[in-house]
Amino acid sequence: PEEKITVIPNGIDLSKYSNLPPKGSFKKKFNLPENRKIILYLGRIHKTKRIDLLIGAYAYLIKNKMCNDSILTIAGPDDGYLDEAKFLINSLGVSDSVLFTGLINSEDKLKALMDADLFVTPSFYGFPITFLEACVVGTPIITTTLGDTLEWINGNVGYVTPPTYHDLAKAVY
């Protein structure tokens, strides 16, 4: 019966965020200069995540000297797209400012979110818990209109852009 149905929204245990790692912990662990800004992608490295869109936007920003003080950090396990992503990065000439960390543990994920200046997820379906995690630590979110729509992001905790290199680059910059 309908009266016995309860919808429980996605959530996170806020007690896990009561003792956050100090800023700079992720940069220190991965030997990143303190003055570099981190543009973070955190998730599976899969074609459906449209990491190619993020890489293309990042290359545009680097080539137009808009983000020379940044590093694109792609953290997550390979789910069949890592070789293509690395090929794209090399072909666009931005490999010296992109870091692939591979799968990271919960502690390093928090460090990454704390040090990130932006959290970018080009495409998603459902409700990514990582969006809530980014919000808890105060990291702005950028996503596109690909996949599902979360109206609460745009203008509140980040931006939602059309899925083009130029629009995504404009939102990052």
C-alpha positions as CSV (number, residue, x, y, z in Angstrom):
1,P,0.0,0.0,0.0
2,E,1.1,3.5,-0.8
3,E,0.9,4.6,2.9
4,K,3.6,2.1,3.7
5,I,6.1,3.5,1.2
6,T,8.7,5.9,2.5
7,V,11.2,7.6,0.2
8,I,14.6,7.9,1.9
9,P,16.8,10.3,-0.1
10,N,20.5,9.7,-0.6
11,G,22.6,11.0,2.3
12,I,25.9,10.9,4.0
13,D,27.1,10.5,7.6
14,L,28.1,14.0,8.6
15,S,30.1,12.7,11.6
16,K,32.7,11.5,9.1
17,Y,33.3,15.1,8.2
18,S,33.7,16.5,11.7
19,N,37.5,16.1,11.6
20,L,38.5,17.1,8.1
21,P,42.1,16.8,6.9
22,P,44.1,20.0,6.7
23,K,44.2,21.8,3.4
24,G,47.3,20.9,1.5
25,S,47.3,17.2,2.6
26,F,46.4,15.9,-0.9
27,K,48.9,18.2,-2.6
28,K,51.6,17.0,-0.2
29,K,50.8,13.3,-0.7
30,F,51.0,13.6,-4.5
31,N,53.8,16.1,-4.6
32,L,51.8,18.9,-6.1
33,P,53.0,22.5,-5.7
34,E,51.0,24.4,-3.1
35,N,50.2,27.3,-5.5
36,R,48.6,25.0,-8.1
37,K,44.8,25.0,-8.2
38,I,43.1,21.6,-8.5
39,I,40.3,20.8,-10.9
40,L,39.1,17.5,-9.6
41,Y,37.2,14.7,-11.3
42,L,36.4,11.9,-8.9
43,G,34.8,8.7,-10.1
44,R,35.0,5.8,-12.5
45,I,37.1,6.4,-15.6
46,H,34.4,5.3,-18.1
47,K,33.3,6.6,-21.5
48,T,29.8,7.5,-20.2
49,K,31.3,9.9,-17.6
50,R,32.4,12.1,-20.6
51,I,35.9,12.7,-19.2
52,D,36.8,13.6,-22.8
53,L,34.6,16.7,-22.5
54,L,36.5,17.7,-19.3
55,I,39.9,17.0,-20.9
56,G,39.0,19.0,-24.0
57,A,37.8,22.0,-21.9
58,Y,40.9,21.8,-19.8
59,A,43.1,21.8,-22.9
60,Y,41.3,24.8,-24.2
61,L,41.9,26.7,-20.9
62,I,45.6,25.7,-20.9
63,K,46.2,26.7,-24.5
64,N,44.5,30.0,-24.0
65,K,46.6,30.6,-20.9
66,M,43.5,30.8,-18.6
67,C,44.4,28.1,-16.2
68,N,48.2,27.8,-16.3
69,D,48.3,27.7,-12.5
70,S,46.0,24.6,-12.3
71,I,46.3,20.8,-12.5
72,L,43.5,18.5,-13.7
73,T,43.3,15.6,-11.2
74,I,41.5,12.5,-12.3
75,A,40.9,10.2,-9.4
76,G,39.2,6.9,-9.7
77,P,39.5,3.4,-11.0
78,D,39.8,2.5,-14.7
79,D,36.5,1.2,-16.1
80,G,37.7,0.8,-19.6
81,Y,38.5,4.3,-20.6
82,L,41.9,5.1,-19.1
83,D,44.0,4.4,-22.2
84,E,41.7,6.6,-24.4
85,A,41.8,9.4,-21.8
86,K,45.6,9.3,-21.6
87,F,45.8,9.3,-25.4
88,L,43.5,12.3,-25.6
89,I,45.6,14.1,-23.0
90,N,48.8,13.4,-24.8
91,S,47.4,14.4,-28.2
92,L,46.1,17.7,-26.8
93,G,49.5,18.4,-25.3
94,V,48.4,18.8,-21.6
95,S,49.9,15.6,-20.1
96,D,52.3,17.7,-18.0
97,S,49.4,19.3,-16.0
98,V,47.2,16.2,-15.6
99,L,47.4,13.8,-12.7
100,F,45.9,10.3,-12.7
101,T,45.8,9.0,-9.1
102,G,44.0,5.7,-9.8
103,L,41.5,4.5,-7.1
104,I,41.9,6.4,-3.9
105,N,40.7,5.4,-0.4
106,S,38.2,7.4,1.7
107,E,40.8,9.4,3.5
108,D,42.5,10.5,0.3
109,K,39.1,11.3,-1.2
110,L,38.5,13.7,1.6
111,K,42.0,15.2,1.1
112,A,41.3,15.6,-2.6
113,L,37.9,17.3,-2.0
114,M,39.5,19.6,0.6
115,D,42.3,20.7,-1.7
116,A,40.2,20.9,-4.9
117,D,39.2,24.4,-6.1
118,L,36.5,22.8,-8.3
119,F,34.8,19.4,-8.5
120,V,33.8,18.7,-12.1
121,T,31.6,15.8,-13.2
122,P,30.7,16.2,-16.9
123,S,28.0,13.5,-17.0
124,F,26.1,11.5,-14.4
125,Y,22.9,9.6,-13.8
126,G,21.1,9.4,-10.5
127,F,22.4,11.3,-7.6
128,P,26.1,11.2,-7.0
129,I,27.1,11.0,-3.3
130,T,30.3,12.8,-4.3
131,F,28.2,15.9,-4.9
132,L,27.1,15.9,-1.3
133,E,30.6,15.2,-0.2
134,A,31.9,18.2,-2.2
135,C,29.2,20.4,-0.6
136,V,30.0,19.3,2.9
137,V,33.7,20.5,2.5
138,G,32.7,23.6,0.5
139,T,34.1,22.7,-2.9
140,P,32.1,24.1,-5.8
141,I,30.5,21.7,-8.3
142,I,30.5,22.0,-12.1
143,T,28.5,19.7,-14.3
144,T,26.7,19.7,-17.6
145,T,23.2,19.1,-18.8
146,L,24.1,15.6,-19.9
147,G,22.4,12.9,-17.9
148,D,20.1,13.8,-15.0
149,T,19.4,17.3,-13.8
150,L,19.9,18.6,-10.3
151,E,18.4,22.1,-10.2
152,W,19.8,22.8,-6.7
153,I,23.4,23.0,-8.1
154,N,23.2,25.8,-10.5
155,G,23.9,29.2,-8.9
156,N,23.8,27.7,-5.4
157,V,26.8,25.3,-5.0
158,G,28.2,25.5,-8.5
159,Y,27.2,25.6,-12.1
160,V,25.4,23.5,-14.7
161,T,26.5,24.2,-18.3
162,P,25.7,22.9,-21.8
163,P,27.9,20.0,-22.7
164,T,30.4,21.7,-24.9
165,Y,34.2,22.2,-24.4
166,H,33.7,26.0,-24.6
167,D,30.8,26.1,-22.1
168,L,32.5,23.8,-19.7
169,A,35.8,25.7,-19.9
170,K,33.9,29.0,-19.3
171,A,32.3,27.6,-16.2
172,V,35.7,26.3,-14.9
173,Y,37.4,29.6,-15.6
